[in-house]
């Protein structure tokens, strides 16, 4: 786990592209295995862990699945219980996709050319590296 968190586990897949709103979303296991329904390569170890550092969103997907397997809880529920709730982040969630009530508060995403993302945003079953929805007030640490 330490190697995954420090991006030195030798795991592949730099970034995760997510899925269009309304598009079929594969399971995290299918994504990790690079099944045809996934839009990224499989996550594999391609160098000796600890020998170098390379950012790996895929590694955080492995960590996400590990936490789900060990706790038996959904990732959004686990993050609410162990992180977001404890930090008082009441306007934050890892829910993917957003519920109808949550989506009314979500900003529209924009691509590199400044055009709105179709469907307003992407859906990320790869929640650990890309699935946090939050607000600026939840991220601000009050000064003392």
C-alpha positions, 0 to 999 in steps of 0.5 A, spaced: 500 500 500 505 504 501 508 503 494 501 505 491 500 511 495 507 513 493 507 511 486 512 507 486 509 500 486 510 499 478 503 499 476 501 502 469 495 507 467 497 514 468 490 517 467 483 515 467 479 518 462 472 516 465 466 515 461 460 519 458 454 521 462 449 515 460 454 511 457 455 504 460 460 503 465 464 497 466 466 494 473 472 496 477 475 489 476 473 489 468 477 496 468 483 493 472 483 487 467 482 492 461 476 488 458 473 490 452 468 495 455 474 499 459 477 505 455 484 504 458 489 499 458 489 493 463 493 495 470 499 491 470 506 491 474 511 493 469 517 495 473 520 493 479 516 496 485 520 501 489 525 502 483 523 508 481 517 513 481 511 514 476 504 517 477 499 511 476 492 513 477 491 505 475 495 504 482 489 508 486 484 503 482 488 497 485 487 501 492 480 502 491 478 495 489 483 493 495 479 497 500 472 495 497 474 487 498 477 488 505 471 492 508 465 489 504 463 497 503 462 501 497 468 506 496 463 512 497 460 509 503 467 508 506 470 514 504 464 518 507 465 514 514 473 514 514 475 521 511 469 526 508 465 525 515 471 525 519 473 532 516 466 535 516 466 535 508 458 535 508 458 537 501 463 532 498 462 525 495 465 520 491 458 518 488 458 516 481 454 518 477 451 523 481 444 523 483 439 528 480 439 532 487 447 532 487 447 534 480 443 540 480 449 543 484 455 540 480 459 545 475 459 543 468 466 541 466 470 544 460 475 541 455 482 543 453 478 548 447 473 551 452 467 547 450 463 544 455 463 537 456 457 533 453 453 531 459 456 536 463 461 532 466 464 525 466 463 519 470 469 515 474 468 508 476 475 510 478 473 513 484 480 513 488 484 517 483 478 521 479 471 521 483 471 526 488 466 531 488 467 537 492 466 544 493 471 550 495 468 551 502 469 543 503 476 544 501 478 550 505 481 549 512 479 555 516 485 559 519 485 559 527 
